[in-house]
Amino acid sequence: MKASEIQLLKFLSAPKQLIIPIYQRTYSWQKQQCKKFFDDIMSVGSDPDASGHFLGSIVYIENGLYHVADLTKLLVIDGQQRLTTLFLFLSALGKSIEKNNINIGTTRNKIDNLYLFNYAEDGEDRFKLVLTQTDKKTLNSLLEDKEINENYSLRIVENYRYFEEQISKNESKLKEIWSGIQKLMMVDVSLNKEQDNPQLIFESLNSTGLDLSKADLIRNYILMDLEPKQQEEIYQDYWYKMETNFGQEGYTKKFDQFMRYYLTIKSLSGTLTTIREIYNDFKKYVNNHYNLSIMEIVNDIYTYSKYFVRVAFNKESDSDLLKVIKDIQQLKVDVAYPFILEVYKDYEDNKLNKEDFIAILRLIESYVFRRAICGIPTNSMNKTFAALTRNIDKDNYLKSTQLAFMKMKSYKRFPNDQEFCRELMVKDVYNSRNCKYLLLKLENFNRRKELIEIDNYTVEHIMPQNQNLSVEWQKELGSNWQEIQSRYLHTIGNLTLTECNCELSDRPFIEKRTIKCGFDHSPLYLNKMLIKLPQWNEDEINKRATQLTNLACQIWSFPFTAS
């Protein structure tokens, strides 16, 4: 390893090509990192006493493999985020100088030919910085003033536009900006692949900016030590497809989570891997499975990732499966993913049919929702789902899954009908996060077509929330109206859906029923129970609650199995 301090522009000025290897993450700096970058340049540029500003290190491999004729090609191990940001900034600055025809000691032509392009080269060798995939196409188009492809890199375009905007706001200070860039310093760290271990160095780096995700570390761990041809093959056939399936935002936000669930599935102990330990656990997994090639491991990750994308992003193409997946998603029960993904794979491998697969997904939904209604703490469910398949006979998949749920006791239990109905009758469901989910499922249970969409409706209290109930409502409820309102206000018997919440408001019950948009004219099943009722009181609330809880027991059913 050789390391030396150097002015950043001097480092860029020599003919060279900085290549970002395919195993590196895509460009991911956000506005907050770019703002700090711009503020630092403005600060050091406007201070005549500041001799320089340290930007960080650029770490690269400089083996003979990367030297072609007079153009030195360097494989960047660390620093691509700062380099890409600098290139975006320099390009925006050069265009601003040209547009305003201002003499600040440099020109756009000098910036382009000295720092952004190898002016004596052709083709891809012309570019001093070569990114990967969509990033490369987007950056090159921006640098050359070409039209941006519709599948552009979001971060690169957003940050380029940000720099354009900031430079435009500070056109009177272009000299200070250029001075600030000239003062940027870096540590030039060159590695020898034969003598240094790039992977260990990469792991030990603590660069400024946006921290690497666990997925970034895993991808680098998989690909870094492979030969370029094998890197390209594995990346193109598997990893790039995963990135594409997740999408730019989804990959950033969800891939670490997916890897956590994947490693949980692969854990012999059936324990849920923690986010903090994902990378270390993955390395252990690879080392413990030395009989598997990297190709086999990545192929397996790719297989499970397809199921995760279908569930996490509602991308399932089968409408029957998508319907139940969306229902599960509304419960926000991410801890069930390891079990769901494993069953999904077994379904794809024809170990269970579609009907049984849907039945198992509905069991998960019922288990989670019944426990929520019964107020059973959720902190045990991660272990429950992580280890569930170890109690299932996959030759008798559905029945053994039902039995596994039924055998859970104490805090892991699957609440039976009696407990579920008792708690649902009296629970404050209005203030629970699952209120609309509950009402929508009740409404759509018997609908085969024209399902109701919740976005069109709001939750309506039949007996109003107003603590100062009108005289009409007090008479309707009786002398103990305050006790009745307190006990039943937010319970299932007193709640429904409506498109006319404002019109109904605190009106007397008969008016709520009979006005133009009232219950008598509603197309909803939930409101048909209210048609022609002469009054709304404690007895009617309890009758309706009983009807709805009995219906709920059919929707979120208990896993009865044949004896």
SVG drawing of the C-alpha trace seen along z (x, -y; Angstrom):
<svg xmlns="http://www.w3.org/2000/svg" viewBox="-89 -39 93 77">
<polyline fill="none" stroke="black" stroke-width="0.4" points="0.0,0.0 1.2,-3.5 -0.5,-6.6 0.2,-10.3 -1.6,-13.6 -2.4,-15.3 -4.5,-18.2 -7.6,-16.6 -7.5,-18.5 -3.8,-17.6 -4.8,-13.9 -7.5,-14.2 -5.4,-16.2 -3.1,-13.3 -4.4,-11.0 -6.2,-8.2 -9.5,-6.4 -11.1,-5.8 -13.3,-2.7 -16.0,-1.8 -16.1,2.0 -19.5,3.7 -19.6,5.0 -19.7,1.4 -23.0,-0.1 -24.6,-2.6 -24.3,-6.3 -26.3,-7.0 -25.4,-10.4 -28.5,-12.4 -29.2,-16.1 -27.9,-16.4 -24.4,-15.1 -24.3,-17.3 -25.3,-20.3 -22.4,-19.7 -20.1,-19.2 -21.2,-22.6 -21.1,-24.4 -17.5,-23.1 -16.4,-24.4 -18.0,-27.8 -16.5,-28.0 -12.9,-27.2 -13.1,-29.3 -14.2,-32.4 -11.5,-32.1 -8.2,-33.5 -6.4,-32.1 -7.6,-28.5 -4.9,-26.5 -6.9,-23.5 -9.9,-21.2 -9.5,-17.5 -12.1,-15.6 -11.2,-12.0 -9.3,-9.2 -9.5,-7.6 -8.5,-4.0 -7.7,-2.0 -5.9,1.0 -3.1,0.1 -2.0,3.5 -0.5,3.9 -3.8,5.4 -5.3,1.9 -2.6,0.1 -3.3,-0.2 -0.9,-2.1 -0.6,-5.6 -3.9,-5.6 -3.7,-4.4 -6.8,-2.6 -7.5,-2.4 -10.1,-0.2 -11.7,-2.3 -12.2,-0.5 -13.4,-3.5 -14.2,-7.1 -16.7,-6.7 -19.4,-8.7 -17.1,-11.8 -15.6,-11.4 -19.0,-11.2 -20.3,-14.2 -17.2,-16.2 -17.7,-15.3 -21.3,-16.5 -20.2,-19.7 -17.4,-20.4 -19.7,-19.9 -22.4,-22.2 -19.7,-24.8 -18.1,-24.7 -21.5,-25.1 -22.3,-28.1 -18.9,-29.7 -19.6,-29.3 -23.2,-30.6 -22.2,-33.7 -18.9,-34.3 -17.1,-35.1 -13.3,-35.1 -12.5,-33.3 -9.2,-31.8 -10.6,-28.8 -13.1,-27.9 -15.5,-25.1 -13.2,-23.8 -10.3,-23.6 -12.4,-21.9 -13.7,-19.4 -10.3,-18.6 -8.3,-18.5 -10.5,-16.9 -13.6,-15.3 -12.4,-13.8 -9.2,-12.3 -9.2,-14.6 -6.7,-12.5 -8.8,-9.3 -11.8,-8.0 -14.8,-5.9 -15.2,-5.0 -11.5,-5.7 -12.5,-9.4 -14.2,-9.4 -12.1,-9.9 -14.7,-8.4 -16.6,-5.2 -19.5,-4.3 -21.6,-1.1 -24.9,-0.4 -27.5,-3.2 -25.2,-5.5 -22.6,-5.4 -25.1,-6.2 -26.7,-9.0 -23.4,-10.7 -22.0,-10.4 -25.1,-12.0 -24.9,-14.9 -21.2,-15.5 -21.7,-15.6 -25.0,-17.6 -26.9,-14.6 -30.6,-13.7 -31.1,-11.7 -32.4,-8.2 -35.9,-7.6 -34.4,-4.9 -32.0,-7.4 -30.2,-7.3 -32.4,-9.2 -29.6,-10.3 -27.2,-11.5 -29.8,-13.7 -31.3,-15.0 -27.8,-16.0 -26.7,-17.5 -29.9,-19.7 -29.2,-20.6 -25.7,-21.9 -27.0,-23.7 -29.4,-25.5 -26.9,-26.4 -24.3,-27.6 -27.0,-29.7 -27.9,-31.3 -24.2,-32.1 -23.1,-33.3 -21.5,-36.4 -19.3,-34.1 -18.0,-31.8 -14.4,-32.9 -14.8,-31.8 -16.3,-28.5 -13.4,-27.8 -10.9,-28.8 -12.6,-26.3 -12.4,-23.5 -8.7,-24.2 -8.1,-23.8 -9.7,-20.4 -7.2,-17.8 -7.3,-14.0 -5.3,-11.0 -4.2,-9.0 -4.1,-5.3 -2.9,-2.8 -3.1,0.9 -1.2,3.8 -3.6,6.7 -0.7,9.2 0.4,7.8 -2.7,6.1 -6.1,7.6 -8.6,5.2 -11.5,6.8 -10.0,6.3 -9.0,2.7 -12.5,2.0 -14.1,3.3 -11.9,1.2 -12.4,-2.1 -14.4,-4.7 -15.2,-7.2 -17.2,-10.4 -20.5,-10.6 -23.3,-8.0 -22.5,-4.8 -22.4,-1.5 -25.4,0.7 -25.1,4.3 -26.1,5.3 -23.3,3.2 -20.8,5.0 -22.3,8.4 -22.2,7.7 -18.6,6.5 -17.7,9.6 -19.1,11.9 -17.6,10.2 -14.4,8.5 -12.0,11.5 -13.4,13.0 -11.8,12.7 -13.3,9.9 -15.1,12.3 -16.8,14.2 -17.6,10.9 -19.4,9.7 -21.3,13.0 -22.6,13.2 -23.4,9.5 -25.3,9.5 -27.1,12.8 -28.1,12.3 -27.2,9.2 -28.1,6.6 -31.5,8.4 -32.1,8.2 -31.3,4.4 -33.6,3.9 -36.5,5.9 -36.2,3.9 -36.0,0.6 -33.6,-2.2 -35.5,-3.3 -36.6,0.2 -33.1,1.6 -31.8,-1.2 -34.5,-0.9 -35.4,2.8 -32.5,5.0 -30.8,5.1 -34.2,6.2 -34.5,9.0 -31.0,10.3 -32.0,10.4 -34.9,12.7 -32.8,14.8 -30.2,15.5 -33.0,16.3 -34.3,18.9 -30.8,20.4 -30.2,20.3 -30.0,23.8 -31.2,22.5 -34.2,20.7 -33.3,17.4 -33.9,14.0 -30.7,12.4 -30.3,8.8 -29.7,5.9 -26.4,5.1 -25.1,8.6 -26.2,9.3 -22.8,8.9 -21.0,11.0 -23.7,13.6 -23.5,13.8 -19.7,14.3 -20.2,17.1 -22.9,18.6 -20.6,18.7 -17.7,20.1 -19.9,22.8 -21.2,23.8 -17.8,24.2 -19.3,27.0 -21.4,24.4 -19.9,22.2 -20.4,18.4 -22.6,18.9 -24.9,21.3 -25.2,19.0 -26.0,15.9 -28.5,17.9 -30.3,19.0 -30.4,15.4 -31.8,14.3 -34.5,16.9 -35.7,15.8 -35.4,12.1 -38.0,12.7 -40.5,13.8 -39.7,11.0 -40.2,8.4 -43.6,9.9 -44.7,9.7 -43.0,6.4 -43.9,4.4 -47.2,6.1 -45.7,7.3 -47.4,10.7 -49.0,11.3 -51.5,13.8 -54.6,11.8 -55.7,14.4 -52.3,14.4 -52.0,10.6 -55.3,10.1 -54.1,12.0 -50.6,10.5 -52.2,7.0 -54.2,8.0 -51.1,9.2 -49.3,6.1 -51.9,3.9 -51.1,5.6 -47.4,4.6 -46.2,7.9 -42.7,8.0 -41.6,10.6 -43.6,13.2 -41.5,12.7 -39.0,15.6 -41.9,18.0 -43.8,16.5 -40.7,16.6 -40.0,20.2 -43.5,21.3 -43.5,19.2 -40.5,21.2 -42.1,24.5 -45.2,23.3 -43.0,22.4 -41.3,25.8 -44.7,27.5 -44.5,28.8 -48.0,27.4 -50.8,26.2 -52.1,22.7 -55.2,23.3 -53.2,24.6 -50.7,21.8 -53.5,19.2 -54.9,21.0 -51.5,20.8 -51.2,17.1 -54.7,16.6 -53.7,18.5 -50.8,16.0 -53.2,13.1 -55.7,14.6 -53.0,15.4 -51.6,11.9 -54.9,10.1 -56.5,12.2 -53.5,11.6 -53.7,7.9 -57.4,7.8 -56.7,9.8 -53.9,7.6 -51.2,10.3 -47.7,8.8 -46.0,9.0 -42.4,9.3 -42.4,13.1 -43.7,13.4 -40.2,12.9 -39.0,16.2 -42.3,17.9 -42.2,17.3 -38.5,17.8 -38.8,21.4 -42.3,22.3 -41.3,24.4 -39.2,26.7 -42.6,27.9 -44.2,28.6 -44.4,31.9 -44.0,30.7 -45.5,34.0 -48.8,32.9 -48.2,29.2 -51.5,27.5 -52.7,29.8 -49.4,29.8 -49.2,26.0 -52.7,25.8 -51.6,28.2 -48.4,26.2 -50.5,23.0 -53.0,24.8 -50.3,26.3 -48.9,22.8 -49.6,22.1 -49.5,19.2 -48.0,16.0 -47.6,17.7 -51.2,18.9 -53.6,18.6 -56.7,17.1 -59.8,19.3 -63.2,18.1 -64.4,17.5 -61.5,15.3 -61.4,13.5 -65.2,12.7 -65.2,11.6 -62.3,9.2 -63.6,7.8 -67.0,7.0 -65.5,4.6 -62.2,3.5 -61.6,-0.2 -60.9,0.6 -61.4,-2.9 -58.1,-4.0 -56.2,-0.9 -54.0,-1.0 -56.1,1.8 -59.5,0.0 -60.0,-0.6 -58.5,2.8 -61.1,4.5 -64.0,2.6 -62.9,3.0 -62.5,6.8 -65.9,7.1 -67.5,5.0 -65.8,7.0 -66.2,10.5 -69.2,11.5 -68.4,9.3 -67.0,11.2 -67.0,8.2 -66.8,4.4 -64.8,4.5 -65.0,1.4 -61.8,-0.7 -61.1,-2.2 -59.7,-5.5 -63.3,-6.5 -64.7,-6.1 -64.1,-7.3 -64.9,-5.7 -68.3,-6.9 -69.4,-6.7 -73.2,-5.9 -73.6,-7.2 -71.6,-10.5 -68.3,-11.2 -69.5,-14.6 -69.4,-14.5 -72.2,-17.0 -74.8,-14.8 -77.9,-16.5 -81.2,-16.1 -82.4,-13.7 -79.5,-11.4 -79.7,-11.5 -83.4,-10.4 -82.4,-7.7 -79.8,-6.2 -81.7,-6.6 -80.9,-8.0 -77.4,-6.4 -76.4,-7.8 -73.0,-8.9 -72.1,-5.4 -73.3,-3.9 -71.4,-6.4 -68.2,-5.9 -68.5,-2.1 -69.5,-1.6 -68.3,-4.7 -65.2,-3.2 -66.3,0.4 -67.1,2.4 -70.9,2.3 -70.9,-1.5 -68.6,-1.9 -69.3,-1.9 -68.0,-3.3 -69.4,-6.3 -68.7,-8.7 -70.8,-11.4 -69.1,-11.9 -69.6,-15.6 -73.3,-15.4 -74.0,-12.8 -72.1,-14.5 -74.0,-14.6 -77.5,-14.3 -80.1,-12.2 -80.1,-8.5 -83.3,-8.7 -81.8,-11.6 -78.6,-9.7 -80.6,-6.9 -83.0,-8.7 -81.2,-11.7 -80.1,-11.5 -76.6,-10.1 -77.7,-8.3 -77.6,-4.6 -80.8,-3.7 -79.3,-4.7 -75.9,-3.3 -74.6,-0.5 -72.5,0.9 -73.2,4.2 -72.1,2.7 -75.0,0.2 -77.7,2.6 -77.9,3.7 -79.1,0.2 -81.9,0.0 -85.3,-0.6 -84.1,-0.5 -86.4,-2.8 -83.6,-3.8 -80.0,-3.3 -79.3,-2.3 -77.3,0.2 -79.3,3.2 -78.9,2.4 -75.2,1.7 -74.7,5.1 -76.8,6.9 -74.7,5.4 -71.5,6.1 -72.6,9.8 -73.3,10.0 -70.0,8.5 -67.9,10.5 -69.5,13.7 -68.7,12.6 -65.1,11.8 -64.7,15.4 -65.3,16.6 -62.9,14.1 -60.1,14.5 -60.7,18.2 -59.2,20.5 -57.2,23.4 -59.6,26.3 -58.3,29.5 -60.0,32.8 -59.4,35.4"/>
</svg>
